[in-house]
Amino acid sequence: MKRSYVSELKKEQDVLLKGWVHEIRELAKLKFIILRDSSGIVQCIVKDNKNAKEIASELTLESVVEIQGKVKKANVKSEIARNDTEVEVSDIKIISKAEKLPIHVNEKTTTTDLSKRLDFRSLDLRKPKVNAIFKIQSALIEGMQNYLDKEGFVQVFTPCLMGVASESGSEVFEIKYFNKKAFLRQDPQLHRQLTILGGIEKLYDIGPSWRAEKSHTVKHLCEHRTCAVELAFIKDEKDVMKLEEETVVSAIKNVINKCKNELDFLGIKLKVPKTPFPELKFPEIYDILKEHGKDVYGEDLDTEAEKILWEYVKKKYNSDFYFFNGFPHKVKPFYVMEGDENPRWSKSVDLNFRGMEISSGGQREHRYKKIMKNLKERGISLKSVEWFIKFFKYGAPPHGGFALGIERLTQVLLGLQNIREAALFPRDTERVTP
Amino acid sequence: MKRSYVSELKKEQDVLLKGWVHEIRELAKLKFIILRDSSGIVQCIVKDNKNAKEIASELTLESVVEIQGKVKKANVKSEIARNDTEVEVSDIKIISKAEKLPIHVNEKTTTTDLSKRLDFRSLDLRKPKVNAIFKIQSALIEGMQNYLDKEGFVQVFTPCLMGVASESGSEVFEIKYFNKKAFLRQDPQLHRQLTILGGIEKLYDIGPSWRAEKSHTVKHLCEHRTCAVELAFIKDEKDVMKLEEETVVSAIKNVINKCKNELDFLGIKLKVPKTPFPELKFPEIYDILKEHGKDVYGEDLDTEAEKILWEYVKKKYNSDFYFFNGFPHKVKPFYVMEGDENPRWSKSVDLNFRGMEISSGGQREHRYKKIMKNLKERGISLKSVEWFIKFFKYGAPPHGGFALGIERLTQVLLGLQNIREAALFPRDTERVTP
């Protein structure tokens, strides 16, 4: 007999179900087994089948079982099953019997401490609300890929291991690499640029990056994923912003189409965001901040500044997504291009969602002399970047791109308190297992 | 004026082209610039436009230029341009002038040593034949994803950093992780299983793995990518084999549809492989080997054995793809399930292509007691795997999967001599840059 999924049950159908025991209840002479599979939850009733009753009495929560039975109309539309069917059980088989659980899977409210939940992540992931997060994340990525594939972007894999620490050094994980040292990349940025210089004019790279930051916040992970996109022969950073808008819109559309149940279940209403996203520009951003009592001309934005600007955007534009463009060139890395009109304001763009940065990008510096100038201004030794900058001597097109944080995007869209909720098995300063 | 790509030129059209100077020729009073962009190559002729002539005389190979002109019918169908158009130049602009090149991009034959080519990989990637490899690789992955997405597989990201060395220890890269040690995963295997135990019943994970193997061969990289798929509630390893066949077929179909030019250019004729792929089983495999003079009963297969078996398959089945099923349980890791009929032959399957292993997989052991037995037989300490095996106590469904090597698949399909040709910026024992 072919397996049926819980979400596909039709009345009067004979079915074979497979899944986990979500709940067990008894009422008079009836035994109720609430069965959960990856598609949903259904109530199964053991009436007077002696054999099934015996097996049911041995059942423990979260055991894996096979249940045969007939689909019936339920008297009450069960809140948990979210439909009006139930299954009258004719046979049960225990595939894998569960021991006493260290954490509850079937929680009405999430009372277990996050750290303990993560210690037992495979159990935690079974909670329908937790499971839903990763179906939505998958649909987000699929939506991005659909758009990028359609537009002719080549999916590439740039290396994770770097021979030289890419940025400040202090926040980089170091590896014993045979008799040398190597480092985990902080961003696929530099190799994306080298791939553009390799004549692949449109590309994207979905993969991990690492930050050895000691800060233990609700928005940082030591290992995270980005969808990183790069495009050659752009006119300016506006081309990158357009590309990013389209990528985000395609991601969200795909979630709305594919994950209706999951969104309902999480109580999230997603709307396709209107494009173009509002754009706030430096140095005007400093004026807005000053009007709100924060005078930080020339400095990078801190969390408080981000909050003020979100309040401003909310009132003025009614848009969750918005760009900051033109960050001070001096606070940005050497590969960022300075502005055309005023070199002080760079072509550096962040995408934000309700006060949270979810991506950064912009136009890169492709002119060898300007790169050298940027390095000098920042006191970066040529030796540490020679492996990278040498390629800019042999014909480099104008280019730019962005790296969208996948866990961050998932977190902000679903309103998750902690970014760890958006990573399957999160890594932070204290945690490298399970 | 909107940019045109070289592959889309229509006769008598006014165009703006952007790209790299692939070749410069002079003939009497004419100057020929062969322009290359990501879509192809076209010949541009500078006739008597004085300004353009002056700029053209300054041009160097691999400079980035913008060319305006009119598309004409070419007298001869150019071998290089692969079509019968050329462009009469009205204006040229040099965007980025190239210095003297350290390696040739426009090679008739690949004479440069691979190591030097990789030192200057961004130049090497510009060669149309090298560039084509990565467009094909991208289409392979897109084809896999199309199939897996359609079938409801959830795309997930399992962690790269492990708190405990996953396998033998000797071949694992070690990381300084704050005040602890961590390790780069050799395979996303274990976390794929933990995700299955987390109730995500169908999943795939495309991402990097690392092997600190000192062997310097043409088929090993220190960093490689797999498309790793896992499926719950399988009957046995046959379900995994079917899934793998469909994934590979979808990948190859997508390449045939999308990469006609690239395949032509590399001189590769791809056919959609017939399914089911032939299956050779242990212990019968040992009989075949013995008939061919190789008596290795009970041992793992070496390169010579793989060659003999490929000769056998070629004659008997006329199929490039074929499975080996039922490897000796004792040579396989602890998470592999032993056979039902004879526990000596495990449910462990390799997929091969013309004598080269491109994936391994099969059914995993989900029964806690059997996992404990496997660990004991292998002398593995409980402490090193407790973080993983503890989850099998709380309800584990039967499951299985495979991990397909993306660079390996690219290498064998395109007949590349060295797997480094199939990695954008390969990492091996000597190389971590560029």
Chai-1 contact restraints between the chains, C-beta under 6 A:
chainA,res_idxA,chainB,res_idxB,connection_type,confidence,min_distance_angstrom,max_distance_angstrom,comment,restraint_id
A,K18,B,F233,contact,1.0,0.0,6.0,A-B,restraint_1
A,W20,B,G395,contact,1.0,0.0,6.0,A-B,restraint_2
A,S38,B,E201,contact,1.0,0.0,6.0,A-B,restraint_3
A,E62,B,Y394,contact,1.0,0.0,6.0,A-B,restraint_4
A,E62,B,G395,contact,1.0,0.0,6.0,A-B,restraint_5
A,S63,B,G395,contact,1.0,0.0,6.0,A-B,restraint_6
A,V64,B,G395,contact,1.0,0.0,6.0,A-B,restraint_7
A,V64,B,P397,contact,1.0,0.0,6.0,A-B,restraint_8
A,S96,B,G395,contact,1.0,0.0,6.0,A-B,restraint_9
A,S96,B,A396,contact,1.0,0.0,6.0,A-B,restraint_10
A,A98,B,Y394,contact,1.0,0.0,6.0,A-B,restraint_11
A,A98,B,G395,contact,1.0,0.0,6.0,A-B,restraint_12
A,E99,B,K393,contact,1.0,0.0,6.0,A-B,restraint_13
A,S122,B,L194,contact,1.0,0.0,6.0,A-B,restraint_14
A,S122,B,L197,contact,1.0,0.0,6.0,A-B,restraint_15
A,S122,B,G198,contact,1.0,0.0,6.0,A-B,restraint_16
A,S122,B,F391,contact,1.0,0.0,6.0,A-B,restraint_17
A,L123,B,Y394,contact,1.0,0.0,6.0,A-B,restraint_18
A,L125,B,G198,contact,1.0,0.0,6.0,A-B,restraint_19
A,L125,B,G199,contact,1.0,0.0,6.0,A-B,restraint_20
A,R126,B,G198,contact,1.0,0.0,6.0,A-B,restraint_21
A,R126,B,G199,contact,1.0,0.0,6.0,A-B,restraint_22
A,N131,B,G199,contact,1.0,0.0,6.0,A-B,restraint_23
A,K135,B,V154,contact,1.0,0.0,6.0,A-B,restraint_24
A,S138,B,V154,contact,1.0,0.0,6.0,A-B,restraint_25
A,S138,B,Q155,contact,1.0,0.0,6.0,A-B,restraint_26
A,I141,B,Q155,contact,1.0,0.0,6.0,A-B,restraint_27
A,E142,B,D149,contact,1.0,0.0,6.0,A-B,restraint_28
A,D149,B,E142,contact,1.0,0.0,6.0,A-B,restraint_29
A,V154,B,K135,contact,1.0,0.0,6.0,A-B,restraint_30
A,V154,B,S138,contact,1.0,0.0,6.0,A-B,restraint_31
A,Q155,B,S138,contact,1.0,0.0,6.0,A-B,restraint_32
A,Q155,B,I141,contact,1.0,0.0,6.0,A-B,restraint_33
A,V156,B,L424,contact,1.0,0.0,6.0,A-B,restraint_34
A,F157,B,R225,contact,1.0,0.0,6.0,A-B,restraint_35
A,T158,B,L424,contact,1.0,0.0,6.0,A-B,restraint_36
A,P159,B,F425,contact,1.0,0.0,6.0,A-B,restraint_37
A,P159,B,R427,contact,1.0,0.0,6.0,A-B,restraint_38
A,C160,B,P208,contact,1.0,0.0,6.0,A-B,restraint_39
A,L161,B,E223,contact,1.0,0.0,6.0,A-B,restraint_40
A,L161,B,R427,contact,1.0,0.0,6.0,A-B,restraint_41
A,L161,B,V432,contact,1.0,0.0,6.0,A-B,restraint_42
A,G163,B,V432,contact,1.0,0.0,6.0,A-B,restraint_43
A,G163,B,T433,contact,1.0,0.0,6.0,A-B,restraint_44
A,F173,B,I175,contact,1.0,0.0,6.0,A-B,restraint_45
A,E174,B,K176,contact,1.0,0.0,6.0,A-B,restraint_46
A,I175,B,F173,contact,1.0,0.0,6.0,A-B,restraint_47
A,I175,B,I175,contact,1.0,0.0,6.0,A-B,restraint_48
A,K176,B,E174,contact,1.0,0.0,6.0,A-B,restraint_49
A,F178,B,T429,contact,1.0,0.0,6.0,A-B,restraint_50
A,A182,B,V432,contact,1.0,0.0,6.0,A-B,restraint_51
A,H191,B,F425,contact,1.0,0.0,6.0,A-B,restraint_52
A,L194,B,S122,contact,1.0,0.0,6.0,A-B,restraint_53
A,L197,B,S122,contact,1.0,0.0,6.0,A-B,restraint_54
A,G198,B,S122,contact,1.0,0.0,6.0,A-B,restraint_55
A,G198,B,L125,contact,1.0,0.0,6.0,A-B,restraint_56
A,G198,B,R126,contact,1.0,0.0,6.0,A-B,restraint_57
A,G199,B,L125,contact,1.0,0.0,6.0,A-B,restraint_58
A,G199,B,R126,contact,1.0,0.0,6.0,A-B,restraint_59
A,G199,B,N131,contact,1.0,0.0,6.0,A-B,restraint_60
A,E201,B,S38,contact,1.0,0.0,6.0,A-B,restraint_61
A,P208,B,C160,contact,1.0,0.0,6.0,A-B,restraint_62
A,E223,B,L161,contact,1.0,0.0,6.0,A-B,restraint_63
A,R225,B,F157,contact,1.0,0.0,6.0,A-B,restraint_64
A,F233,B,K18,contact,1.0,0.0,6.0,A-B,restraint_65
A,W387,B,T433,contact,1.0,0.0,6.0,A-B,restraint_66
A,W387,B,P434,contact,1.0,0.0,6.0,A-B,restraint_67
A,F391,B,S122,contact,1.0,0.0,6.0,A-B,restraint_68
A,K393,B,E99,contact,1.0,0.0,6.0,A-B,restraint_69
A,Y394,B,E62,contact,1.0,0.0,6.0,A-B,restraint_70
A,Y394,B,A98,contact,1.0,0.0,6.0,A-B,restraint_71
A,Y394,B,L123,contact,1.0,0.0,6.0,A-B,restraint_72
A,G395,B,W20,contact,1.0,0.0,6.0,A-B,restraint_73
A,G395,B,E62,contact,1.0,0.0,6.0,A-B,restraint_74
A,G395,B,S63,contact,1.0,0.0,6.0,A-B,restraint_75
A,G395,B,V64,contact,1.0,0.0,6.0,A-B,restraint_76
A,G395,B,S96,contact,1.0,0.0,6.0,A-B,restraint_77
A,G395,B,A98,contact,1.0,0.0,6.0,A-B,restraint_78
A,A396,B,S96,contact,1.0,0.0,6.0,A-B,restraint_79
A,P397,B,V64,contact,1.0,0.0,6.0,A-B,restraint_80
A,L424,B,V156,contact,1.0,0.0,6.0,A-B,restraint_81
A,L424,B,T158,contact,1.0,0.0,6.0,A-B,restraint_82
A,F425,B,P159,contact,1.0,0.0,6.0,A-B,restraint_83
A,F425,B,H191,contact,1.0,0.0,6.0,A-B,restraint_84
A,R427,B,P159,contact,1.0,0.0,6.0,A-B,restraint_85
A,R427,B,L161,contact,1.0,0.0,6.0,A-B,restraint_86
A,T429,B,F178,contact,1.0,0.0,6.0,A-B,restraint_87
A,V432,B,L161,contact,1.0,0.0,6.0,A-B,restraint_88
A,V432,B,G163,contact,1.0,0.0,6.0,A-B,restraint_89
A,V432,B,A182,contact,1.0,0.0,6.0,A-B,restraint_90
A,T433,B,G163,contact,1.0,0.0,6.0,A-B,restraint_91
A,T433,B,W387,contact,1.0,0.0,6.0,A-B,restraint_92
A,P434,B,W387,contact,1.0,0.0,6.0,A-B,restraint_93
